[in-house]
Amino acid sequence: MKKIATTVITAAAAIFVSVASAAAAPAEPSPTVKTILQRGKLLCPGHNGSYRGFAEIDDKGNWKGLDIDLCRATAAAILGDPKKIEILPLGWAQRIPALQSGEIDLSVKLTEWTMSRDTELNLQFSQPYFLGGTQFIVHKSLDIQSANNLEGATICGEAGTSTIRHASNWLTGKKIKYNLVQFEKQEEAQAAYNSGRCDAFIGFGANLAVFRLDAKGGPTENILLPELINLSPQSIGMRQGDDRFVDTINWILNVLIAAEAEGITSANVDEMRASPKSPVAAKILGVDAGLGDRLGLPNDWGYRMIKAVGNYGELFERNLGAKSSYKLDRGYNNLWNKGGLLYSMTLD
Ligand SMILES: N[C@@H](CCC(=O)N[C@@H](CS)C(=O)NCC(=O)O)C(=O)O
């Protein structure tokens, strides 16, 4: 009897030890992270022109935008330096082949998580980091107030995007006849709309709002039709087969969002690290280990990333919101407790 009891205690102790040591052993970096570390830089897509607010070239010739900042954030987390990136100027139709062939490490290019990309194209997706509606913009002279009145319209859009599929699905579902004209480059599509070759332009709401500001005739001559024909979840696309790279990218996004919720910014990150205000903040800032060991990264990657680029809110405001020239509202892309739909998974 006594012997059995001892055996039970020993087995329980062994389980405890094995769980404790498994938790303590740092993980290996994912295969893609290893390649990035060996290469010493992260390969990201830019745009074949300017996709304002997300991937554009500023007046000094530098890339900027939300997607570019997410690339920098990833480089800061993995390589410890937001400058260790190479941006390839790719069009919409080129980004997925470039990801599949290894020309880029990830499709951080406003890439909608769709079933066909996920399954037939062998991709994996991060959780969405940007949510936006698909909308039509029309010339005021067309004299329509609703997308339901687009019968017979010529609609312009950009090739290789899910956006044009949304337009076709929506119009077909409503039995509205239309002509779709597709362009490789956004500038060509916008020029065709401005010249009057297209009656309407289908786009991602956030970008149409930006385009409307300087479309021919400005906001008074161009009407954003009220129908949001879908809510498009934009995620980071990755090649199938490296699940732990998906984990790494998801936790990078979660930490950017959680840092905003915790009030950790690029300006106060050192102060916050000196005296973290909560257990979650202590984890994000690497004061408590765990964030790095589990991904095969240094435990202070969250600190380095926020110091380099800021939290999600800072990224949004700098590229699209109040601190940019576009002044877009956060809308869906605000935190869940501030009227939006963004939240972080649990950092335990
Ligand atoms: N999220 C889309 C790509 C983004 C997109 O479709 N952008 C174009 C749509 S044709 C846009 O918003 N254009 C508006 C503009 O050029 O101002 C995808 O994954 O395919």
The ligand as a Gaussian input file, in Angstrom:
#p B3LYP/6-31G(d) Opt

LIG

0 1
 N       -7.528000      43.009000     -50.906000
 C       -7.419000      42.814000     -52.328000
 C       -6.414000      43.786000     -52.929000
 C       -6.741000      45.231000     -52.666000
 C       -7.533000      45.829000     -53.818000
 O       -8.363000      45.145000     -54.367000
 N       -7.294000      47.104000     -54.219000
 C       -7.972000      47.851000     -55.269000
 C       -9.158000      47.211000     -55.891000
 S       -9.341000      47.065000     -57.550000
 C       -8.485000      49.154000     -54.726000
 O       -8.929000      49.226000     -53.592000
 N       -8.427000      50.197000     -55.514000
 C       -8.857000      51.504000     -55.091000
 C       -7.955000      52.540000     -55.636000
 O       -7.154000      52.210000     -56.496000
 O       -8.069000      53.681000     -55.191000
 C       -6.951000      41.386000     -52.618000
 O       -6.524000      40.679000     -51.703000
 O       -6.984000      40.984000     -53.782000

